[in-house]
Amino acid sequence: MVNGRKFRGRRRYQMIDDINIRGSCAETKRKAENRKIEESWVCSEKPALRLSKTRKFLEASKEIGLEVNPEKTKYMFMSRDENIVRNGNIKIGNLSFEEVEKFKYLGATVTNINDTREEIKHRINMGNSCYYSVEMLLSSSLLSKNLKVRIYKTVILPVVLYGYETWTVTLREEHRLRVFENKVLRKIFVAKRDEVTGEWRKLHNTELHALYSSPDIIRNIKSRRLRWAGHVARMDESRNAYRVLVGRPEGKRSLGRPRRRWEDNIKMDLREVGYDDREWINLAQDRDRWRAL
């Protein structure tokens, strides 16, 4: 992926031999030195073919007046086999593209083993930073609890749930997300005096959810994930997202317990609401029925 400076003007898209180039250039074509690639990607399985496509990518970018920034260009080899031999950096002429194990794409962390746990951990840390920045507001006696809940929903929650429609969430991640939300809610609804002992105590989880009276963070994730799944299932067959959804990788599955997949989360969510998960793609074609789940 290549990130470049953003310029005002019309966008330009070009596909050359499965190479996608998305850039933005100034209206004045004579200022070619100001043109930068905003984002692009080159995908290949074989090292020789990957090198050839990278050369075509550089040539194609020059033809339309775009410039590749080698410092912002990253190369990542994705495989679940930790013992596989890495190919190192890609070097073409005077340019060298660094091989990395993870990088940021549109604000989300992408890893070479396609694991979302690190992204969820990062999102929780970002939510903690946001929480501590408004902690004085959440503990202020001058603000109503309804206003504090609105601060949580509009300021903190969007930071934690950025890109959550594509997460593959396990029970461990669900627990961590619930712990984070309960911490914020306890700050909003404060402690409670025990009727028996007369001492102040923290609110129990059930008491927090009763006071919150809104879908919890896990329910939000499941709802939006189903909505995104239905959107992808109704896409045209030529769209890349749909091809990834229905595609089946070649080769054998590695030894050990298989990791939970994103589609497994969708099927589990459907079973919770009493629907058959085997034909969920056909079910998603009915937009109104799917949204009513």
N, C-alpha and C positions, 0 to 999 in steps of 0.2 A: 504494500500500500504506500502511496505517496501523498503526502500532505503539502500543500503550498499556500502561498498567500492568497487571500480572497480579494478579487477586484470587482468593481461594479461593471455591469455590462451583461450581455447575453451569454448564456451558457452554451458550451459546445460539447457534443458527445460524438464519439467515434468508436466503432468496433472493427478491429483488424485482426483476423485469424484468432478469434476467441479472446482478444485483448481488449479490455474495456478501458477507455480513457474518458474521464469526465473532467472538464476544465472550465475555466472562466477567463475571458479575455476582454480587453478594453475595446470600446467601439472603434477606436482608431487603429486600424490594422498595421499602420506603419510603426507603431510602438511595440514591436515584437519582443523587445527585451523585457517588457512588463508582464509577459504572459507566463503564468505558472500553472502547473497541474494541481488541481484541487484534490482529487482523489482518483485512484486507479488501482487495478489489481491484475495480477498474472497468476494463473493457476495451471499446474502441470504435475504429473505423477513421476515421470522419469527425469533424472538430472540433466541429461543431454537435451531433452525437449524443453525443459525449464530454461536452460541457458539460451536456447534458440529463440524462445518466446520473449525472453528479456531483451535480446538484441532487437527483435522486431518492435518491441514496445518503445525502445529508445529511438529507433528510426521513425516510427509512426508519430511520436511526440514532436520530433523535429520538423516533420512535414507540415504539421498544423501550427508550428510556431510556439510549442510549449516546451518548457524547460524542466528537467528532472533535478531535484535537489538530493544529492547523495546522502546528506546528513539526516534527512527526514525519510529516506527510503529504507524500509526494513524488509528482511527476508526471513520467513519462518517455515520450518519443516514440521508438519503435523504427523504424529504417529503415537500409538499407545505403547509401542515397544520402547522401553527406556534404554535398552542395550544396543539399539540400532546405531550404526555409524553415521555421524553427521557429515555433511558435505562442506561445512564451513561457509565463509562469506563468498558471495558471487562477485567476480572481478571481470569487468568488461572494459578494456582500454584503461583509461585513467580513473574510471569510476569503480567504487567498491561498495557493495550493499551488505550491510551487517546482518548476520544471522542472530535472531533473538528467540527466546523462549516464550515471550509474551509481549504484547504491545497494546496501545490504546487505539480503538477504532470507534469513532463517533461517541467518545466518552465512556465506552465499555471496555473491559479488559478481555482480550482474546489470548488464550494460551495454546501451546503446541499440542496439548493432550485434550483439548476441547472440554475443559473442566470449568464449570461455573462457580465452584466453591470460592475461588479467590475473588471473583467479581462480587459475590454476595458479601464476603467479608469486607471488601473495600467499601461497598455501599453502606454497610452498617457503621463502619468507621466514619464515613462522610456524614451519616446521620447523627452520630455522636457529636461531631464537631458543630453541626448545625444546632443540635439540641443545647449544647453548652453556650452557644452564642445568644440564645433566647431564654436561657434558664431563669434569668431575673424576671422576665415577663411572665413565665409560667408559674413562678412562685409569688408573684405580686398579689397583694390583697385588694388592689385597686381595680383589677380586671375580673370580669365574671368568668365562670368556668366555661360557658358557651364560647366566649371569645378566645379563651385559651385552647379549646378544642379546635377552633377554626385556625388558630396559629399552627397547631400541630398538623392539621390536614393540608394546609396550603404552603407551609414553609418547610417542615421537616419531612413529612411523608413522601412528597415527590422526589426528594433527594435520595431517600432509601430505595424507592421503587423504580428508579430510572432503568428502563429496559427489562423490567421483570417479566414481560410476556414471554420472553425466550429462555427464562431460567429453567434448569432442571433441578427441582428442589427435593431434597431428601428430608427425612424426619429430623435429622440433626440441624439442618438449616432452618426448618420450620421452627424448631425450639429456639434457636438463636434470635430469629426475627420476633417471635412472641415475647421473649425476654426483653428485647429492646423496646417494643411497644409498651409493655407493662411498666417499664421504668419511666417512660414519659407520662403515662397516664397516672402513675402514683404521684408524680410531681404536680400534676394538674388538680387531682381530686384530694390531695393531702392525706394525712393520717386520720384515724377514727378512734374515738375513745371507747374502750371496751366497757360494755354495760355491767359486766360482773366484777372485774378487778378495778375498773376506773382508770386504767392506764391507757396511754396512747399506743396504738399499734398500726402497722401497715395494712392497707386494704388487701383482701384476698383477691385472687384472679377473678372469681365469679362476681365479686362485688364490683370490681373495676369494669367488667364487661357490661354489667347491668347499668352502671352509671354512664358508660360511654354510649350505649344504645346505637351503635353503628357497626357495620361489618368490620371484623378485626382484620389485621394485616394479611393473614393467610387467606381469608375469604376474598379479599380484594385481589390477591395474586391469582387465585383459581378462577375468579370471574373474568378478569381481563385476559388470562391465558386461554380460556375457552373462546372468548371473543376473537382473539388473534388467530387461533386454530381454525375457526370457521372461515375467517377471511382468507387464509392461505388455502384451505380446502376448496374454496370457490374460485380460485385463480385459474387463469388459462394454463393449459398443460405446458406451454412453452416458457412460462415464468420460472426463474431459477428457484424461487422459494418453494413452488409446488413440486419441482423436480427433486429437490432435496427431501421433501416430505414423503413422497411415494417411492423414491429410489431405494434400491437395495445394494449395498456395497458387495463387491466381490471378495473372494477369499474365505478363510476359516476364522471363526471366532477364537480369540485368545483364551488360554486356560484361566480358570477361576470364575468366580461369580460375576455375571455380566453387570455392568453399571446401569443405573436407572437412566432411561432415555427420556427425552422431552415428550415423546408420544406416550410413554408409560404414564406420565403425569396426567395427560389428557384422558386416558382410559380410566385411571383411578378416579378422576373428578366426575366422569360420567357415571361410574358405578355408584358413587355417593348419592347421585340424584335419581338413581333407579333406571338408567338407560343402558341399552346394550352397547358395549364398547367395540364390538367387532366390525360394525358397519358405520362407524362414526363419520367417515368422510361423506358417505351418502346422506346421512342425517343432516350434515352441515349444509347441504345444498339448499335446504329450506331455511332461508334466513330468519323468518319470523319465528319458526319453531325452535331454531337454535338459540336465538336470543332470549327465548322464554325459559331456557334451562335454569 
